[in-house]
Amino acid sequence: MQIIHPLADMTRWSNEVIASGKTLALVPTMGYFHAGHLSLMRLAGRLADHVVVSLFVNSLQFGPREDLSGYPRDLERDARIAENERVDMLFVPTHEEMYSADFNSRVRVDGITDTLCGKQRPNHFEGVTTVVAKLFNIIKPHCAVFGQKDFQQLSVIRKMVSELNWDIEIFAHPIVREDDGLAMSSRNAYLSSEERGKALCLYNAIQHAKARFADGVCDTGQLKSEIRDIISANSGVSIDYISVVDKDTLSDKEVIDSQSVLALAIKVGGTRLIDNCFMGNDSEVSN
Ligand code: AMP
């Protein structure tokens, strides 16, 4: 595995791969790898001849009071971990090269970014789509892999790719969880052991919702109120949102059906955690 920092070197390498007739899969990340990231890398390895993993803590997608400066970073550790996977290139651009001092361009997807995390984190998705657009143009992958964990992000990226006519296939990887069900996240590193225990209420809420839906409960108001009770039973945990939305349009659903997604965001102490599930059968790898 090689590590590349300069944008021009990354593009040169990609151009050579493409000119040789080989295919390229990209896995965009902010690093501090966990098993979720590794699963995405493995899927990418099955989809293309070469795998590029980008590692960039993207300042544009953090709000002014968010955790940009404290976001966990450890390039040496990440490089060691990625080395054991079938990753050809770890692309680690510098902030200065990605965003020059007078950088003033943005890629924005309207509509589906107004709901869920977009409501709580203004400009977040604009930061995501801008960096992903730059990565697509620098690397020119044939396909890219994103996690279902960031369900809204995946929808936004798919819409951007379709509406801007990028010939890049987007693949989704299901949520990878710890043994007890907590969705893996780099931000789990912030949790104290007590908070780690409380964070499980997210998964408990999801399990409860799926069981209730299987029993025939499809009233969103009813289910939301039950989920609120499960989460609120934990002191120090606050709810950002509990939403049931259509899996494609992300519009609110009053009646739950198999096309619905339950999306949750909570704060455990100072740590914001998200999780979601399809109310129908969880799709396996999809594109
Ligand atoms: P991040 O480094 O947190 O920006 O995540 C990079 C990619 O990994 C994104 O596409 C995430 O959706 C995905 N990802 C993060 N955590 C998980 C997880 N637990 N399961 C599946 N994908 C994940």
Boltz pocket constraint, residues with backbone or C-beta under 6 A from the ligand:
constraints:
  - pocket:
      binder: B
      contacts: [[A, 28], [A, 29], [A, 30], [A, 31], [A, 36], [A, 37], [A, 40], [A, 145], [A, 146], [A, 147], [A, 148], [A, 149], [A, 150], [A, 173], [A, 174], [A, 175], [A, 176], [A, 177], [A, 183], [A, 184], [A, 185], [A, 186]]
      max_distance: 6.0
